[in-house]
Amino acid sequence: MQKYENFASEIQNALTSEPINTSYLINIIKQTNNFERQLIRENYFKLTNIELIEDLKSLRQIEGKSFECLFIGLFRTPTEYDVYEIFEAVDGIGTIEDILSEILGTRDSHRIQEIKKFYSILFSRDLEEVLNEEGLPKDYLNFLQKILMKNEKNENSTKSNSDKILSDSDLKNLNSQNLKKEKKMEIFSKILYIENSDNKKNCEILRKFIEKEFQNEKKNPLRNLLIYTLNAQSDFIRFYAERLFNALKAEKKDNKIIMRTMLSIYPRHLTEFQTLLKREFKINLKDLISQNATGLFKDLLLQVADSDNYA
């Protein structure tokens, strides 16, 4: 534990030096994995009686919000990071539906349950209750609830066999002109999460359904939620590779998408992510970052991209 006490002390020195020693802070990301950073946080609190995350907010004065938020994100656990992203999406006036769609639509059943528990602990409210009060479009809210409820069912060993079987009538009804959208979403959910099935075939069926059902509603939040959920279910790594590539290449960059992408695939999926980028986009991750990001935010992203051996 002496190692983490030393890290905590050095971080305090780096944050209180004039100017802040950003070189040390960035380098520490390469030296540690997420579990070790939680130990550093514990030791920092013992040393200063201040939560490290609070002191890291001083980084905003150096280069603005992106560098600070990414550094803080690297010191949160993956679930903790998701929970705070969701909180920001529903906090204040209006709701950032794209963040809700990305996080709740792409996380696996275990992570969804962790998010719900962590949210209730941190904010003393059930996530479902908060979403119900957000004034979200009804069909969008209903499918979010299906995601949360479906993941609960997936953990239930008494799940009935009928829930696991895809029938011909399901496929027929999915494209029925007479069936209400709510019922279609139930069928969509059933096909999406069905066990022991031809996942590639089912995803193609669902992709065609989205194109047809929402052909004149490109900005419908439910459409985006379904696309995110489907793409993550069929190929989580490709979903985030395309998301990062597009975000970094965009003329007006969305650093929050860049951060969420990196923190969603880091550290477990980083090697596979790098391989897919080289194969499909003909560019390695570090070059993609170097060519399209700037400043300390770029330097920190590069350390994350080079951190896989420490995970």
N, C-alpha and C positions, 0 to 999 in steps of 0.2 A: 504493500500500500504506500510505501515511501515514494515510489515512482509517481503516483497520482497526487500526492501531497506536493511534490516538487513541481509538477505540471501546474497545479492550482496556484502555487506561489508565483511561478513565472508568468502565468497569465495575468495575475493581479499586477505584477510589475509592468508588463507590456501595456496594460490598459491605463495605468496611471503615469506612464512616462510621457515626456513632452518632446516630440509628438508621440502619439500612440505607436507602439512597435508592431506595425501590421505584418512585417516580414516574419516575425516569430509566430504570430497568431495564424497566419496562412500555413506556415510550415508544420504547425502542430496537427493540422488535418491529415497530412500525409503520414505522420508518425503514429496516429491512433485510429482505432475503429470506433463504431458508435457505442459499443458496450463500454469501452475504456473512457469515452467522453462522459458517460453517465457517472463513472467513478470520479472523474475530475470535477464534475458538478457537485457531487457530494462533499468532496474535500474542499472545494472553493467555499461552500456554505459554512463548513466547520471553521475555516480560516477567517472568513470575513463577516459571517452572519448575514450575508446578502446572497440572494439567488443569482447565479452566474448570468442567467438570461437577462436579468435586469441591467447588470453592468455592461453586457454586450450591446445594449441599445445605444451606448455612447459612440458606437462605430458609425452611426448615421451621419455624424458631423463630418466624417472624412470624405465619403463619396456618395452620400445619399442612401436611399432605402434598400436598393438591391443587394449591395455588399453586406449590409447589416442583416437583412432577412435571411440570406443564404447562410451566413455564418451561424446565426441563431438556429436555423433549421438543422444544421449539421450537429448541433448539440442537443437537439430533441430526439427522442426515440421516434421511429417511423410512425407509430400510431399517434403519438403526441403531436407530431407535425400535422398529420391529417386532421386531427381534431381542431387544432388552432386554425387551419385553413378553412374548415367548415364554419367555425365560429365567426371568422372574418366575413365569410360569404353571407351570413344571415344577420350580422350585427349592423345596426344603424338603419338608414332609410334604404329600402329596396333590397333585393336579393341578387347575388351573383350566381345565376343558375348554372353557368358553365363550370364553375368550380365544384358545385354539388354534383353535377353530372359526371365530371371526370373522376372524382374521388369515390363516390358511392357506386358509380357504374362500373368501376374497374377493379375494386378490391375483392379478394376472395372471401369466402364465408367466415373464416376465422377472423380475418382482419375487420370485417364489418361488425362482428360481435365485440371485438376489442374497442372499436371506435365508439360504439354505443355506450359501453360501460365507462370508458374513459371520459366521454362527454358528460355523462351524468355525474361523475365524480368531480370533474373540474368546475362545472357550471351549475350543479345542483338542479338540473332539469333533464328530462328525457329528450333525446334528439327528435323522436317522432312528434312529441308535443310542440317543440320549437318549429318544426317544418309545417305542422298544421296551422300555425299562427302567422305564417309568412305571406299569406295571400298568393300562394303559387297557383298557376293554372291547374284546374282540377285533374285533368288527365295526366299531367306531369307529376303532380303530387301522388296520385294513385299508383303510378309505376314506381316511384321512389319507395313507397310503402311496401310494394310487392318485393322489391329488392331486399328490404330489411326483414320482412316476414319470411321470404323464401330462404334466406340464409339461416334463419332460426329453424326452419323445417329441415334444412340439410343436416343440422346437428341432432335431429330427433331420430333415434333408431327405430321408432315405431311408424315411420313414414310408410304409407300404404303403397302396395304394388301399382295401383292405378295411377299414382302420381309419377311413376317411373316409365310408364308406357306411352309411346307416341302412336296415336291411331290415325288412320286415313282420314277420319272425320275432322281431326284437329287441323290437318293440312288444308282440307277443303274449306273449313270454316274460317281459317285465317284470311282467306281471300274472298270471303263472301261479301256481297254488296249489302246484304240485309242485316248483317250482324253489327251490333253496337261496338264502338271503339273500345269501351271498357272490357267487353268480353274478348275482343281480339287481343288486347294486351295480356289477358290471362293466358291465352293460348301461346302468345309470343314468349311469355315468361316460361311456360311449361316446356316449349321446344328448346329454348335457350339453355335451360339448366338440366335438361333430361340426362339421366345417367346411362352409361353403356350404349351410346348411340353413335351414329356416323356424324361426328361433330362437324366435319367439313361440309357435308351435304346439308345438314340442318342450318349452318351459318349462311349458306348460299340461298336457301329458301327464305330466311329471315331478311337477308340483304335486299332481295328482290321485293319483299313485302314492304320494307321501309321506303324504297324508291317509289313504289306505286302509291302507297298510302299518303306520303307526304310530298308528292311531286310538285305541288304548288304552295308548300309551306316550308321553305328552306330555313326560315328563322324560328320555326316552332321549337321550343326548348325540349319537348318530348322527343322530337326527331333526333336531336343531338344526343340526348340521353340514351336512346336506343342504339344509335350508331356507336357511341363510346362503349356501351355495355357489350355490344356484339363484337366489336373489334378487339376489345381486351379479352373477351372470352375465347375468341378464335386464335389470337396471337398477341399476347400482352407486350412482348418485346417490340414487334413491328409497330404496334400502335404508338408506343412512346418514341420509337426511332423517327417515325414520320412527324410526330408532334414536335420533337426537338429540332429536326432539320428545318421544318417550315417556320418555327418560331425564330431560329437564329438567322435564317435567310430573309426574313421579312424586312421590308424597308422600315416599318415601325415595329420595333421588337417588343414583345411582351415578356419581360424578364420574369414575371411570376410563373408563366408557363414553362420557361426554361428551368427555373428552380424546381418546380414541382416535378418536372420530368426527371431531372438528375436525381432528386431525392427519392423518387418512386422506384427507380431501377438500381440505385446504389444502396448497399453494396452487393446484394445477392445476385443481381442480374447483369452486372456491369460488363463482365467478359463476353457474355452472349450478345449484349447490346452493341459492344464495340465490333464484334464479328459481323453482325447484321449490317451495321453502317458501312463497313468496308465492302461487303458483298453487294448490297442493294443500292447504296448511294455513292459508292466509289470514293469514299473519303473516310479517314480515321477520325475518331472523336476529338482528339487534341487539335488536329488541324481545323476541324469544323468550328471549334471554340475560338482558336487563335485568330481565324480569319473574320469572325463575325461578332466577337465580344470585345470589350475594352476595359482598361483600368484594373483596379483591384478586383472587381467582379470577375473579370476574365481570369486573373491570376488564381482566384479561389476556385473557379470552375475547373481550371486545369489541374489543380491539386486533387480535386474530387475524381477527375478522369484518370488520374494516375495512382489512385488509392486502393485499387482492387486487391493487391497483395496483402493489404493490412486488414481485410474484412474477415 
